[in-house]
Amino acid sequence: MPSHPLNRDTQLSIAIGAVMSRNEYTQDPAPVIDELYRVAGGRLDLLAAEVGLWVGSNDDQYRARLVAALRTLPLDMDTRSRSAHTGGAAQRTAPAATRALPASATPHSVAAWEPANVKPTQQPTTSY
């Protein structure tokens, strides 16, 4: 058991994301949306944040039906009413390809998210 268990909001966010990921290729989004509301309970703020993040990073031809249905949900995606840690609606729902990268970033690079002044560590050499 971890010494610091996840708080309830984090657990709920994970559960909401899991519903969307588990059903991402569905052709009938109505049961998925029903399940999302059931899982979220009264936490529409977390549902809006997680739907925005998921839609923004999964908007492609394969998930188009679910993404289109999620975009029509009557969730409060207004940036003025969102808490600071969840970011704005435009940022949450922007396709991942259009989000700003650091100036040092190169496409498809894990190192792009590291500070520019961090040098990669040298791999240890082994002799056999």
Stockholm file with secondary structure:
# STOCKHOLM 1.0

chainA/1-128         MPSHPLNRDTQLSIAIGAVMSRNEYTQDPAPVIDELYRVAGGRLDLLAAEVGLWVGSNDDQYRARLVAALRTLPLDMDTRSRSAHTGGAAQRTAPAATRALPASATPHSVAAWEPANVKPTQQPTTSY
#=GR chainA/1-128 SS CCSSCCCHHHHHHHHHHHHHHHTTTCSCCHHHHHHHHHHHTTCHHHHHHHHHHHHHHCCSTTSHHHHHHHHTSCCCCCGGGSCGGGCCHHHHHSCGGGSCCCTTCCTTCGGGGSCTTCCCCCCCCCCC
#=GC SS_cons         CCSSCCCHHHHHHHHHHHHHHHTTTCSCCHHHHHHHHHHHTTCHHHHHHHHHHHHHHCCSTTSHHHHHHHHTSCCCCCGGGSCGGGCCHHHHHSCGGGSCCCTTCCTTCGGGGSCTTCCCCCCCCCCC
//
